Amino acid sequence: MRIGFIGLGTMGRPIVARLLRAGYAVVVHNRSRGAVEWAVSQGAVAADSPAAVGGAADVVMTSLPYPETVETVYFGPGGVREGARPGQIWVDLSTIAPAHAEAFYGRAKELGVFFLDAPVSGGPMGAEAGTLTIMVGGDAEAFERVRPVLAAFGRMIVHLGGPGKGSAVKLINNLLVAVHTVALSEAFVLGAKAGVDPAVLHAVLKASTGHSFMIDRTIDLIQDRDFAPRFSIALLHKDVRLALQFAEAMEVPLALGAQAQAHLVRAMAEGHGGEDVAALIRPLERTAGVSVVRGERAGDRTKADGAGADGAEALCAGRESGESEADGRSA
């Protein structure tokens, strides 16, 4: 089976590497020539257009930032459809709205092609490790045919139903990513203002009911001031916008989602759109006049209580046993 892959960005590169390692023949296309050259150096074959990918592959996969880009790549001039043939399977790993997925499914079906919306969660580190969660919507027949391919880079691979169902679940996930990231940002800024060492606060929360996966994913990046984009604020803003539109169409109010979106808008307005979602904390830090950085402690009382980072982790060790360590997933 020959795999076509379009979109060699933060997620596309490690996924292609996993496909090649699994022994698949991979044909790639990307706007950036440098990314294509990298893929060729790993054993892939270059194609000069999406149409050429469509003509060369049994399964075409895309990992792209926006639904408009997905539409252009598949259905625009020089798009995959120009090289498509009946029975081919298109697998879109991007985060798009359910309505987009349903529309693309219908247009592909007219060509005799299967379209699966199959967004992923787990970030670049999950892709590198082959541990992504893959949420799939579309025909069961097509899903079963590509399941072995998805297993090259995914651990939890779930067929959720018809077209759009994978996209719906991914938007729900990323809505929670936004809400959790805003909440943890507020919590750690409050802790810093109160003079609590963020490492101590993290250790306590890991052993308490207020903990969340996003804290583990994000707090070290915040403390180290490492805001390089694993998953950017701009992309999360796009995902939450799609989630809010989806919820409105379903007549479901999302008060917390709207508040999270307001924080994303503010962070983008203040120049953080290209930074990792961990940077959502930065506007809150400025407002409060504090920074959540490694090594900031509450003072002598905290130290006397044995609640330095090592001490707090030791105290919590019994309750932490059995919890998995953060694996660096973003969304």
C-alpha positions as CSV (number, residue, x, y, z in Angstrom):
1,M,0.0,0.0,0.0
2,R,1.4,3.4,-1.0
3,I,0.6,6.3,1.2
4,G,0.4,9.9,0.0
5,F,1.1,12.6,2.6
6,I,0.5,16.3,2.3
7,G,1.5,18.8,5.0
8,L,4.9,18.3,6.6
9,G,4.5,20.6,9.5
10,T,5.0,20.1,13.3
11,M,2.7,17.0,13.2
12,G,3.3,15.8,9.6
13,R,7.0,15.2,9.9
14,P,7.0,12.8,12.8
15,I,3.9,11.0,11.4
16,V,5.7,10.5,8.0
17,A,8.8,9.3,9.9
18,R,6.6,6.7,11.7
19,L,5.0,5.6,8.4
20,L,8.4,5.1,6.8
21,R,9.7,3.2,9.8
22,A,6.7,0.9,9.5
23,G,7.7,0.0,6.0
24,Y,5.2,2.0,4.0
25,A,6.1,3.6,0.7
26,V,5.3,7.3,1.2
27,V,4.8,10.0,-1.5
28,V,4.9,13.6,0.0
29,H,4.1,17.1,-1.0
30,N,4.5,20.3,0.9
31,R,4.7,24.0,0.1
32,S,8.1,24.3,1.8
33,R,10.8,22.6,-0.2
34,G,13.0,22.1,2.8
35,A,10.4,19.9,4.4
36,V,10.1,17.8,1.3
37,E,13.9,17.4,1.1
38,W,13.9,16.2,4.7
39,A,11.2,13.6,3.9
40,V,13.2,12.4,0.8
41,S,16.3,12.1,2.9
42,Q,14.2,9.7,5.2
43,G,13.1,7.5,2.2
44,A,10.0,9.2,0.9
45,V,9.3,10.2,-2.7
46,A,8.5,13.8,-3.7
47,A,5.5,14.8,-5.7
48,D,5.2,18.2,-7.2
49,S,1.5,18.8,-6.5
50,P,-1.4,17.4,-4.5
51,A,-2.8,16.0,-7.8
52,A,0.4,14.0,-8.3
53,V,0.1,12.6,-4.8
54,G,-3.5,11.6,-5.6
55,G,-2.4,9.8,-8.7
56,A,0.4,7.9,-6.9
57,A,-1.2,6.8,-3.7
58,D,-3.7,4.2,-2.5
59,V,-4.3,6.3,0.7
60,V,-3.9,10.0,0.9
61,M,-3.3,11.7,4.2
62,T,-3.3,15.4,5.1
63,S,-2.2,17.3,8.1
64,L,-3.1,21.0,7.6
65,P,-3.8,24.0,9.8
66,Y,-7.1,25.3,8.5
67,P,-10.3,23.8,6.9
68,E,-9.9,26.2,3.9
69,T,-6.5,24.7,3.3
70,V,-7.9,21.2,3.4
71,E,-10.6,22.1,0.9
72,T,-8.0,23.7,-1.5
73,V,-5.6,20.7,-1.2
74,Y,-8.3,18.1,-2.0
75,F,-10.7,20.0,-4.3
76,G,-8.9,23.1,-5.7
77,P,-6.9,23.5,-8.9
78,G,-4.2,20.9,-9.0
79,G,-5.8,19.2,-6.0
80,V,-5.9,15.6,-5.0
81,R,-9.2,15.0,-6.8
82,E,-7.4,15.5,-10.1
83,G,-5.4,12.3,-9.5
84,A,-8.1,10.4,-7.6
85,R,-9.5,7.1,-8.6
86,P,-12.5,5.1,-7.3
87,G,-11.9,3.2,-4.1
88,Q,-9.1,5.5,-2.9
89,I,-9.2,6.6,0.7
90,W,-8.6,10.1,1.9
91,V,-7.7,10.6,5.6
92,D,-7.7,14.1,6.9
93,L,-5.8,14.4,10.2
94,S,-6.5,18.1,10.5
95,T,-8.8,19.8,13.1
96,I,-11.8,21.0,11.1
97,A,-15.5,21.5,11.8
98,P,-17.9,18.5,11.5
99,A,-19.8,20.5,8.8
100,H,-16.6,20.7,6.8
101,A,-16.0,16.9,7.2
102,E,-19.5,16.1,6.2
103,A,-19.2,18.3,3.1
104,F,-15.8,16.8,2.1
105,Y,-17.2,13.3,2.6
106,G,-20.1,14.1,0.2
107,R,-17.8,15.6,-2.5
108,A,-15.4,12.7,-2.2
109,K,-18.2,10.1,-2.5
110,E,-19.3,11.7,-5.8
111,L,-15.8,10.7,-7.1
112,G,-16.1,7.1,-5.7
113,V,-13.6,8.0,-3.0
114,F,-13.8,7.4,0.8
115,F,-13.2,10.4,3.1
116,L,-12.3,10.0,6.7
117,D,-12.1,12.8,9.2
118,A,-9.4,11.5,11.6
119,P,-8.0,14.3,13.8
120,V,-5.3,13.4,16.3
121,S,-4.4,14.4,19.8
122,G,-1.0,14.0,21.4
123,G,1.2,16.6,19.8
124,P,4.6,16.2,18.2
125,M,5.9,14.0,21.0
126,G,3.0,11.7,20.7
127,A,3.5,11.5,17.0
128,E,7.2,10.7,17.4
129,A,6.4,8.0,20.0
130,G,3.5,6.5,18.0
131,T,1.0,7.1,20.8
132,L,-1.4,9.6,19.2
133,T,-5.1,9.3,19.9
134,I,-6.9,9.2,16.5
135,M,-10.6,10.1,16.4
136,V,-12.2,8.8,13.1
137,G,-15.5,9.6,11.4
138,G,-16.6,8.1,8.1
139,D,-17.4,4.7,6.6
140,A,-16.5,1.6,8.7
141,E,-15.2,-0.2,5.6
142,A,-12.7,2.5,4.9
143,F,-11.7,2.8,8.5
144,E,-10.9,-1.0,8.7
145,R,-8.8,-0.7,5.6
146,V,-6.6,2.1,7.0
147,R,-6.5,1.0,10.6
148,P,-3.1,-0.7,10.2
149,V,-1.7,2.5,8.7
150,L,-3.1,4.6,11.5
151,A,-1.5,2.1,14.0
152,A,1.9,3.2,12.7
153,F,1.5,6.4,14.7
154,G,-1.5,6.0,16.9
155,R,-2.2,4.0,20.1
156,M,-5.9,4.7,20.7
157,I,-7.7,4.6,17.4
158,V,-11.5,4.9,17.6
159,H,-14.1,4.8,14.9
160,L,-16.8,7.2,16.3
161,G,-19.4,6.8,13.5
162,G,-20.3,8.6,10.3
163,P,-18.7,11.6,8.7
164,G,-18.0,14.5,11.1
165,K,-18.0,12.5,14.3
166,G,-14.2,12.5,14.6
167,S,-14.1,16.2,14.1
168,A,-16.8,16.7,16.7
169,V,-14.9,14.8,19.4
170,K,-11.6,16.6,18.5
171,L,-13.3,20.0,18.9
172,I,-14.7,18.9,22.3
173,N,-11.2,17.9,23.3
174,N,-9.6,21.2,22.3
175,L,-12.4,23.2,23.9
176,L,-11.3,21.5,27.1
177,V,-7.6,22.2,26.4
178,A,-8.4,25.9,26.2
179,V,-10.6,25.9,29.3
180,H,-8.0,23.9,31.3
181,T,-5.1,26.1,30.1
182,V,-6.8,29.3,31.1
183,A,-7.8,27.8,34.5
184,L,-4.3,26.5,35.3
185,S,-2.8,29.9,34.2
186,E,-5.1,31.7,36.7
187,A,-4.3,29.2,39.4
188,F,-0.6,29.4,39.1
189,V,-0.6,33.2,38.9
190,L,-2.7,33.3,42.0
191,G,-0.2,30.9,43.7
192,A,2.8,33.1,42.7
193,K,1.1,36.2,44.0
194,A,0.5,34.4,47.3
195,G,4.2,33.5,47.4
196,V,3.8,29.7,46.7
197,D,6.6,27.9,44.9
198,P,5.0,26.8,41.6
199,A,6.9,23.4,41.8
200,V,5.4,22.8,45.2
201,L,1.9,23.8,44.0
202,H,2.3,21.4,41.1
203,A,3.3,18.6,43.3
204,V,0.4,19.2,45.6
205,L,-2.1,19.4,42.8
206,K,-0.8,16.1,41.3
207,A,-1.9,14.4,44.5
208,S,-5.2,16.3,44.7
209,T,-8.5,16.6,42.9
210,G,-7.7,19.8,41.1
211,H,-5.1,18.2,38.9
212,S,-5.4,18.0,35.1
213,F,-3.4,16.6,32.2
214,M,-2.8,20.1,30.9
215,I,-1.0,21.1,34.1
216,D,1.6,18.3,33.6
217,R,1.9,19.2,29.9
218,T,2.3,22.9,30.5
219,I,3.8,23.9,33.9
220,D,7.4,23.1,33.2
221,L,7.2,25.1,30.0
222,I,5.8,28.0,31.9
223,Q,8.5,27.8,34.7
224,D,11.3,27.6,32.1
225,R,9.8,30.4,30.0
226,D,9.8,28.0,27.0
227,F,7.1,29.2,24.7
228,A,8.3,27.6,21.5
229,P,5.1,26.5,19.6
230,R,4.4,22.8,20.0
231,F,0.7,23.9,19.7
232,S,0.2,27.6,19.1
233,I,-2.3,30.0,20.6
234,A,-3.4,30.9,17.1
235,L,-4.3,27.3,16.2
236,L,-6.1,26.8,19.5
237,H,-8.0,30.0,18.9
238,K,-9.1,28.6,15.5
239,D,-10.2,25.3,17.1
240,V,-12.2,27.1,19.9
241,R,-13.8,29.3,17.2
242,L,-14.9,26.2,15.4
243,A,-16.1,24.6,18.6
244,L,-18.2,27.6,19.5
245,Q,-19.7,27.7,16.0
246,F,-20.5,24.0,16.2
247,A,-22.1,24.4,19.6
248,E,-24.2,27.3,18.4
249,A,-25.5,25.2,15.5
250,M,-26.3,22.5,18.0
251,E,-28.0,25.1,20.3
252,V,-25.7,24.3,23.2
253,P,-24.4,27.4,25.2
254,L,-20.7,27.3,26.0
255,A,-20.1,30.0,28.6
256,L,-16.7,28.8,29.7
257,G,-15.7,28.2,26.1
258,A,-16.5,31.8,25.3
259,Q,-14.5,33.1,28.2
260,A,-11.5,30.9,27.2
261,Q,-11.8,32.3,23.7
262,A,-11.6,35.9,25.1
263,H,-8.3,34.9,26.8
264,L,-7.0,33.6,23.5
265,V,-8.0,36.8,21.7
266,R,-6.3,38.9,24.3
267,A,-3.1,36.8,24.1
268,M,-3.0,37.1,20.4
269,A,-3.6,40.9,20.6
270,E,-0.6,41.1,22.9
271,G,1.6,39.4,20.4
272,H,1.6,35.7,21.6
273,G,-0.4,34.1,18.8
274,G,2.7,32.3,17.4
275,E,3.7,31.0,20.9
276,D,2.8,27.8,22.6
277,V,-0.5,27.7,24.5
278,A,1.6,27.8,27.6
279,A,2.0,31.5,26.9
280,L,-1.7,32.1,27.7
281,I,-0.4,32.8,31.2
282,R,1.7,35.8,30.1
283,P,-1.1,38.4,29.9
284,L,-2.4,37.2,33.4
285,E,1.2,37.5,34.8
286,R,1.4,41.1,33.5
287,T,-1.9,42.0,35.0
288,A,-1.0,40.5,38.4
289,G,2.6,41.8,38.4
290,V,4.2,38.4,38.9
291,S,5.9,35.7,36.9
292,V,5.6,31.9,37.4
293,V,9.2,30.9,37.2
294,R,11.2,28.0,38.5
295,G,12.7,28.3,41.9
296,E,10.3,31.0,43.3
297,R,9.4,30.0,46.8
298,A,7.0,31.2,49.4
299,G,9.7,31.9,52.0
300,D,10.9,30.5,55.3
301,R,7.6,29.0,56.4
302,T,7.3,26.9,53.3
303,K,10.9,25.7,53.7
304,A,10.4,24.9,57.4
305,D,7.4,22.8,56.5
306,G,9.6,20.7,54.2
307,A,7.6,21.8,51.2
308,G,10.4,22.5,48.8
309,A,9.9,20.8,45.4
310,D,11.6,17.6,46.4
311,G,10.0,17.6,49.8
312,A,6.5,18.1,48.4
313,E,7.0,15.4,45.8
314,A,8.2,13.0,48.5
315,L,5.2,13.8,50.7
316,C,2.8,13.2,47.8
317,A,4.6,10.1,46.5
318,G,2.2,7.6,48.0
319,R,-0.8,9.3,46.4
320,E,0.9,9.8,43.1
321,S,1.8,6.1,42.6
322,G,-0.1,4.7,39.7
323,E,-0.4,8.1,37.9
324,S,1.3,8.3,34.5
325,E,4.0,10.8,33.9
326,A,3.3,13.6,31.4
327,D,4.2,12.5,27.9
328,G,4.4,16.0,26.4
329,R,1.1,15.9,24.5
330,S,-0.5,19.1,23.4
331,A,-3.7,18.6,21.6
